[in-house]
Amino acid sequence: MSKNLVPGTTLPDYELPDENGVMHKLSELQGDDLMVLLLGRGEHCPRERQHHFELLKLQQWAPVAFTQMVTVLPNDLHDTYKMKIATGAYWTFLADADLEVQSDLDIREYTDPHHAATVPHTVILGPGLTVDKVYVGYWFWGRPNSHQLWADLQDLAQRTYADFDPTTDEARAAWAEQQAGMAA
């Protein structure tokens, strides 16, 4: 089991550069939203590229669903950018050239003697970088598709947002209380 990737725990708030060298904290990228965090194997991997192609559909849904997507690769800025443009993704890609995330989470792929590869993980995060679900994608079929992530995010949103079903008495009462507080 990977360190710090246990449901219910809080993921460390890593600060890494994007492909342009601009530093980002995961918490700042997440804001108040849910997040799909892809801890990728590396730019060299065709399976990694294929999985990102699969998630292009999720990329279209994420903005209207208050969900952020972030990929962290164990590569330098150049290779991180190569992966981003090769897949057509427009979500944030971060470079972990110093292997901080890989080392901290103990997810180095020890079976690859040629690359500083990461064992791929897809992590579903609730607010506050809370780990909700983890997929281990060492084998390609261990990686979730867009529809599996939809179901995971739907379940998490239902447990996270009190107004997920705005027709309940509780949701109506909370809305009325919020409106009364704003009027005061």
Backbone bond lengths (Angstrom), bond angles and torsions (degrees), N, CA, C in turn:
res aa  C-N    CA-C-N  psi(-1)  N-CA   C-N-CA  omega(-1)  CA-C   N-CA-C  phi
1 M - - - 1.459 - - 1.528 108.68 -
2 S 1.309 115.99 137.49 1.454 122.06 179.40 1.521 110.60 -72.98
3 K 1.314 116.12 146.55 1.459 120.88 176.77 1.524 109.59 -71.17
4 N 1.313 117.10 141.18 1.467 124.15 174.29 1.525 113.88 64.40
5 L 1.310 118.43 12.86 1.467 120.53 176.85 1.523 109.59 -118.20
6 V 1.312 115.19 49.55 1.449 122.46 -179.05 1.525 108.03 -111.81
7 P 1.341 118.17 128.44 1.465 119.03 178.70 1.530 112.08 -51.76
8 G 1.329 113.96 135.21 1.456 121.18 -179.17 1.513 113.67 98.24
9 T 1.338 117.25 -16.40 1.465 120.36 178.63 1.528 109.97 -90.13
10 T 1.308 115.40 166.29 1.462 120.96 178.02 1.522 108.80 -101.37
11 L 1.319 115.41 127.57 1.463 120.99 177.49 1.524 108.76 -71.05
12 P 1.322 118.85 139.02 1.469 119.83 174.89 1.532 110.58 -57.20
13 D 1.308 115.08 146.78 1.461 121.25 -177.09 1.530 109.64 -87.10
14 Y 1.326 115.06 76.77 1.464 120.71 -177.79 1.519 110.53 -64.78
15 E 1.337 115.53 146.01 1.459 122.28 174.07 1.515 107.06 -120.49
16 L 1.338 115.21 115.57 1.461 121.97 -174.85 1.524 110.01 -135.80
17 P 1.342 116.42 158.05 1.460 118.90 178.15 1.531 112.11 -83.40
18 D 1.341 115.23 147.19 1.461 119.37 170.67 1.530 108.08 -80.97
19 E 1.321 116.16 -174.79 1.473 119.72 -175.63 1.527 113.30 -64.07
20 N 1.348 116.86 -14.19 1.459 121.04 178.33 1.521 112.39 -99.93
21 G 1.330 117.11 1.25 1.456 121.27 179.89 1.516 114.62 89.35
22 V 1.325 117.74 1.54 1.466 121.61 178.74 1.535 108.49 -78.10
23 M 1.328 116.11 127.56 1.456 121.25 -177.61 1.530 110.91 -77.62
24 H 1.355 115.36 140.07 1.468 122.11 179.22 1.519 109.17 -138.40
25 K 1.320 116.34 136.24 1.462 121.21 169.35 1.521 107.12 -90.98
26 L 1.323 116.18 142.67 1.466 119.29 178.45 1.523 111.20 -57.96
27 S 1.324 117.48 -40.01 1.467 120.15 -178.72 1.525 111.96 -62.88
28 E 1.329 116.75 -35.53 1.463 120.13 178.49 1.521 110.99 -70.60
29 L 1.319 117.03 -37.23 1.471 120.00 176.96 1.526 110.57 -68.07
30 Q 1.327 116.57 -35.98 1.460 120.37 -178.32 1.527 112.07 -73.99
31 G 1.324 117.95 -41.70 1.458 120.25 -173.86 1.523 109.21 59.32
32 D 1.331 116.73 -133.09 1.465 121.88 178.28 1.521 112.25 -95.57
33 D 1.318 116.89 6.95 1.458 121.42 -173.59 1.526 112.71 -87.75
34 L 1.324 114.56 170.97 1.455 121.69 167.54 1.528 106.43 -78.65
35 M 1.332 117.11 163.48 1.462 118.79 -178.75 1.526 110.82 -143.88
36 V 1.335 114.32 141.66 1.459 121.97 168.45 1.519 105.43 -107.34
37 L 1.334 115.52 114.69 1.464 121.75 -178.96 1.523 108.48 -107.32
38 L 1.323 115.48 119.93 1.462 121.96 179.64 1.522 108.61 -103.16
39 L 1.312 116.15 113.18 1.459 121.58 175.86 1.516 105.60 -96.98
40 G 1.319 115.22 96.40 1.459 120.97 -169.04 1.514 114.55 -84.10
41 R 1.318 114.55 157.78 1.465 123.03 -179.43 1.521 111.26 -68.19
42 G 1.322 116.79 -38.82 1.458 121.43 -179.80 1.511 111.07 144.88
43 E 1.311 115.60 161.45 1.465 122.44 -175.78 1.521 112.20 -61.47
44 H 1.309 118.17 -27.54 1.471 122.91 -175.66 1.531 113.22 -70.51
45 C 1.321 118.09 -12.57 1.464 121.59 -167.32 1.531 113.33 -95.79
46 P 1.338 118.01 119.50 1.471 119.69 178.11 1.531 112.68 -65.66
47 R 1.327 118.09 -29.01 1.477 120.17 177.25 1.529 110.52 -67.19
48 E 1.330 115.46 -36.33 1.460 120.05 177.99 1.526 110.05 -63.20
49 R 1.311 115.14 -45.68 1.466 120.67 179.30 1.535 110.46 -61.07
50 Q 1.323 116.42 -44.04 1.464 120.63 -179.16 1.532 111.30 -63.84
51 H 1.334 116.69 -40.48 1.466 119.38 178.72 1.528 110.69 -63.90
52 H 1.309 117.08 -39.53 1.463 119.74 177.60 1.529 111.13 -65.88
53 F 1.318 117.30 -37.09 1.469 119.44 174.35 1.526 110.01 -58.96
54 E 1.315 117.04 -42.36 1.470 121.71 179.34 1.525 111.19 -59.58
55 L 1.312 116.61 -35.69 1.460 119.99 -174.68 1.523 113.91 -85.46
56 L 1.325 117.19 0.76 1.468 119.17 176.16 1.524 111.19 -60.59
57 K 1.320 117.53 -31.74 1.466 120.22 177.64 1.528 110.14 -67.12
58 L 1.325 116.45 -43.25 1.466 120.03 178.10 1.529 110.40 -61.70
59 Q 1.318 116.09 -35.09 1.456 121.64 177.81 1.530 111.36 -56.12
60 Q 1.324 117.31 -34.79 1.470 121.01 179.06 1.519 111.82 -72.09
61 W 1.319 117.30 -32.32 1.464 121.58 -177.40 1.521 112.72 -83.90
62 A 1.328 117.36 -31.67 1.460 122.05 -170.03 1.531 114.80 -55.06
63 P 1.335 120.04 -46.21 1.470 118.64 -176.44 1.534 114.08 -61.39
64 V 1.318 117.58 -36.64 1.462 119.25 -179.66 1.520 111.85 -81.77
65 A 1.321 117.31 -7.51 1.461 122.24 -179.13 1.528 111.51 -108.45
66 F 1.338 117.32 15.13 1.460 121.37 179.66 1.531 110.74 51.65
67 T 1.318 114.84 51.06 1.467 121.97 -178.17 1.521 109.21 -133.22
68 Q 1.310 115.88 133.11 1.453 121.94 177.30 1.528 108.96 -102.42
69 M 1.311 115.11 150.02 1.467 121.74 174.77 1.518 108.12 -123.65
70 V 1.334 115.93 136.16 1.462 121.67 179.32 1.524 107.99 -141.78
71 T 1.319 116.20 136.04 1.460 122.37 173.04 1.519 108.83 -112.74
72 V 1.335 116.14 134.32 1.467 122.07 173.52 1.528 107.02 -116.40
73 L 1.326 115.76 124.16 1.467 121.21 -179.80 1.525 110.43 -117.06
74 P 1.326 117.79 146.04 1.466 121.50 177.86 1.527 110.89 -83.26
75 N 1.306 115.32 54.44 1.462 122.02 -174.00 1.517 110.49 -133.72
76 D 1.341 115.49 168.66 1.454 120.59 173.68 1.533 108.48 -79.21
77 L 1.331 115.71 178.26 1.465 120.69 -176.61 1.524 111.85 -60.13
78 H 1.328 116.80 -42.83 1.467 120.92 -177.61 1.533 111.29 -60.98
79 D 1.326 116.93 -49.59 1.469 119.48 -178.47 1.526 112.08 -69.28
80 T 1.327 116.40 -32.10 1.467 119.56 175.98 1.528 109.55 -64.07
81 Y 1.331 116.74 -42.81 1.459 120.89 177.74 1.529 111.13 -64.88
82 K 1.342 116.58 -40.32 1.469 119.91 178.03 1.531 110.93 -57.75
83 M 1.334 116.83 -43.13 1.468 119.82 179.86 1.526 110.88 -65.92
84 K 1.308 116.74 -42.33 1.464 120.15 -178.77 1.531 111.10 -61.97
85 I 1.328 117.60 -48.42 1.463 118.77 -177.75 1.525 111.95 -73.69
86 A 1.331 117.36 -29.65 1.464 119.82 179.42 1.524 111.99 -67.24
87 T 1.332 116.64 -27.70 1.467 119.42 -177.84 1.520 112.79 -97.00
88 G 1.321 117.96 -15.76 1.460 120.18 -178.80 1.518 113.26 80.48
89 A 1.308 116.85 13.26 1.465 120.60 -179.24 1.522 110.12 -76.04
90 Y 1.324 116.63 148.00 1.455 118.82 174.12 1.524 112.38 -118.04
91 W 1.340 117.85 3.89 1.456 118.77 174.76 1.525 109.11 -76.06
92 T 1.313 117.02 171.70 1.457 122.58 -174.82 1.526 111.51 -72.93
93 F 1.323 116.26 130.91 1.460 123.68 173.28 1.524 107.10 -112.82
94 L 1.325 116.66 132.13 1.455 121.77 179.89 1.521 109.85 -117.26
95 A 1.325 115.65 144.01 1.463 122.46 -179.54 1.528 109.50 -99.52
96 D 1.315 115.93 124.80 1.466 122.47 176.31 1.527 108.08 -110.69
97 A 1.339 115.56 58.98 1.470 121.06 -175.57 1.529 112.38 -61.22
98 D 1.334 117.53 -30.40 1.461 121.22 179.28 1.527 112.32 -85.74
99 L 1.332 116.48 0.18 1.468 123.33 177.21 1.529 112.95 60.71
100 E 1.328 116.22 30.73 1.464 121.29 179.62 1.524 111.71 -61.98
101 V 1.323 116.76 -49.02 1.464 121.11 -178.36 1.525 109.54 -65.43
102 Q 1.318 116.01 -47.95 1.459 121.28 -179.28 1.525 111.08 -56.86
103 S 1.316 116.45 -45.08 1.461 121.17 -178.50 1.526 111.48 -70.06
104 D 1.322 116.23 -46.43 1.456 121.29 -177.53 1.529 112.21 -61.92
105 L 1.333 115.99 -38.86 1.469 120.44 -178.46 1.526 112.28 -90.50
106 D 1.330 116.98 -5.23 1.470 122.87 179.80 1.528 111.22 58.60
107 I 1.359 114.96 52.56 1.465 119.95 -177.62 1.536 111.92 -122.78
108 R 1.305 116.94 28.84 1.468 119.49 175.15 1.525 108.78 -68.94
109 E 1.316 116.01 136.39 1.460 120.83 177.72 1.516 108.19 -83.64
110 Y 1.318 116.33 94.85 1.465 122.07 -174.79 1.524 112.64 -71.10
111 T 1.330 118.44 -11.04 1.466 121.03 -178.82 1.525 112.76 -84.94
112 D 1.333 117.79 -4.90 1.468 121.37 -179.57 1.522 109.36 -108.50
113 P 1.328 118.04 100.55 1.465 120.45 -178.01 1.537 113.73 -77.31
114 H 1.332 117.99 -8.41 1.467 121.16 -173.83 1.523 114.35 -100.36
115 H 1.328 117.77 -19.13 1.465 121.59 -175.65 1.528 109.64 -133.00
116 A 1.322 115.95 156.86 1.467 121.07 173.23 1.527 107.86 -86.57
117 A 1.316 115.67 55.19 1.463 122.04 -172.44 1.526 112.16 -72.78
118 T 1.313 114.00 152.31 1.460 123.06 175.13 1.517 107.91 -104.32
119 V 1.337 117.25 141.23 1.465 119.51 169.41 1.525 105.21 -67.37
120 P 1.330 118.38 118.54 1.466 120.42 -174.98 1.529 112.67 -62.99
121 H 1.316 114.48 134.59 1.465 122.02 175.12 1.524 108.10 -133.04
122 T 1.311 116.04 142.23 1.457 121.89 169.36 1.515 105.45 -114.91
123 V 1.326 115.80 122.41 1.458 121.66 -173.37 1.522 109.17 -117.72
124 I 1.316 116.07 126.44 1.468 122.00 175.35 1.517 106.41 -93.85
125 L 1.334 116.42 122.03 1.454 121.67 -176.47 1.520 111.22 -115.28
126 G 1.329 115.71 131.47 1.450 121.51 170.95 1.517 109.12 -84.91
127 P 1.335 117.28 -179.88 1.465 120.26 178.77 1.527 111.47 -52.80
128 G 1.339 114.86 146.97 1.455 119.99 179.77 1.516 113.94 72.37
129 L 1.343 117.13 24.50 1.473 123.21 179.58 1.530 112.22 58.91
130 T 1.323 116.23 32.17 1.465 120.61 178.39 1.523 109.55 -79.88
131 V 1.322 116.18 123.70 1.461 121.64 -179.31 1.529 108.91 -70.46
132 D 1.326 116.34 123.53 1.460 121.05 178.78 1.526 111.92 -105.40
133 K 1.343 116.23 -43.03 1.461 120.25 -178.75 1.515 108.52 -151.61
134 V 1.337 115.93 148.10 1.458 121.46 -178.56 1.521 109.35 -132.99
135 Y 1.319 115.55 129.71 1.473 122.40 171.83 1.529 107.37 -108.04
136 V 1.315 116.88 136.03 1.457 121.66 174.69 1.523 107.31 -105.57
137 G 1.334 116.12 119.01 1.457 120.73 -173.00 1.510 115.00 -108.44
138 Y 1.320 117.27 34.83 1.471 118.97 176.76 1.532 109.04 -55.65
139 W 1.322 115.57 -46.49 1.464 120.76 169.98 1.519 106.95 -91.83
140 F 1.303 117.58 139.41 1.469 121.31 -175.06 1.522 111.96 -53.01
141 W 1.321 118.24 -39.65 1.461 120.98 -177.26 1.523 112.64 -70.65
142 G 1.326 117.40 -6.91 1.461 120.52 173.74 1.515 113.02 -82.28
143 R 1.324 116.32 -9.32 1.464 120.69 -179.35 1.531 109.52 -88.35
144 P 1.317 117.58 138.45 1.467 120.25 -177.49 1.525 112.16 -78.10
145 N 1.330 115.68 147.56 1.458 119.23 173.14 1.535 109.32 -91.29
146 S 1.300 116.67 176.59 1.468 121.40 -176.47 1.520 112.15 -60.23
147 H 1.317 117.15 -36.39 1.469 119.87 -177.79 1.526 111.72 -73.73
148 Q 1.324 117.55 -34.84 1.465 119.79 174.19 1.521 110.20 -64.44
149 L 1.328 116.71 -41.71 1.458 120.19 178.85 1.525 110.93 -66.54
150 W 1.335 117.02 -35.85 1.465 120.68 175.73 1.528 108.74 -57.16
151 A 1.319 117.56 -49.78 1.470 121.56 -178.84 1.535 110.96 -62.32
152 D 1.338 117.00 -42.19 1.465 120.25 178.42 1.526 111.16 -62.69
153 L 1.324 116.51 -45.70 1.457 120.97 -179.18 1.529 111.40 -67.67
154 Q 1.325 116.70 -36.01 1.465 120.33 176.37 1.531 110.25 -61.69
155 D 1.327 115.85 -46.01 1.461 120.53 179.05 1.530 110.74 -62.38
156 L 1.329 117.37 -45.67 1.457 121.42 -179.95 1.528 110.88 -63.93
157 A 1.309 117.63 -44.10 1.470 121.03 179.87 1.525 110.85 -61.88
158 Q 1.315 116.44 -39.33 1.471 120.24 179.43 1.535 110.40 -63.04
159 R 1.325 116.79 -36.29 1.465 120.71 179.39 1.527 112.43 -82.45
160 T 1.333 117.90 -18.38 1.463 122.51 -174.54 1.522 112.74 -94.51
161 Y 1.307 116.61 -43.56 1.464 120.67 -172.43 1.519 110.96 -99.19
162 A 1.340 115.49 117.49 1.466 120.57 -179.27 1.526 112.11 -60.57
163 D 1.324 116.22 -26.21 1.467 119.75 -179.14 1.530 112.23 -101.51
164 F 1.332 116.86 24.75 1.468 119.48 177.69 1.529 110.12 -54.70
165 D 1.333 115.96 -39.95 1.472 121.61 171.87 1.525 106.30 -114.36
166 P 1.341 117.52 96.85 1.462 120.16 -174.36 1.527 114.03 -72.12
167 T 1.326 117.76 -0.95 1.463 119.78 -179.64 1.526 112.78 -88.75
168 T 1.340 117.73 -4.82 1.467 119.26 -179.45 1.530 110.24 -76.36
169 D 1.323 116.17 154.98 1.464 120.95 178.04 1.530 110.91 -60.85
170 E 1.335 116.27 -38.17 1.469 120.14 -179.56 1.524 111.27 -63.42
171 A 1.327 116.70 -43.23 1.464 120.81 -179.97 1.523 110.72 -65.75
172 R 1.322 116.30 -41.88 1.480 120.04 178.57 1.526 110.88 -62.93
173 A 1.346 116.99 -42.88 1.465 121.37 -179.58 1.534 110.45 -64.89
174 A 1.325 117.52 -41.37 1.461 121.06 178.56 1.522 110.70 -63.38
175 W 1.317 117.32 -39.91 1.469 121.78 178.30 1.527 110.40 -63.71
176 A 1.327 115.83 -46.68 1.463 120.23 179.75 1.526 110.74 -61.41
177 E 1.324 117.45 -41.10 1.466 121.20 178.41 1.524 111.33 -64.64
178 Q 1.320 116.39 -40.58 1.461 120.61 178.72 1.522 110.38 -64.52
179 Q 1.316 117.85 -42.87 1.458 121.86 -179.93 1.528 111.26 -65.29
180 A 1.326 115.75 -39.77 1.463 119.82 178.22 1.525 111.15 -64.85
181 G 1.328 116.60 -38.20 1.466 120.88 177.78 1.503 112.62 -66.37
182 M 1.329 116.65 -34.13 1.469 120.78 179.02 1.522 110.88 -72.70
183 A 1.341 117.38 -30.83 1.460 121.31 -178.51 1.526 111.40 -76.69
184 A 1.327 116.48 -22.76 1.463 120.24 -176.03 1.501 113.53 -77.47
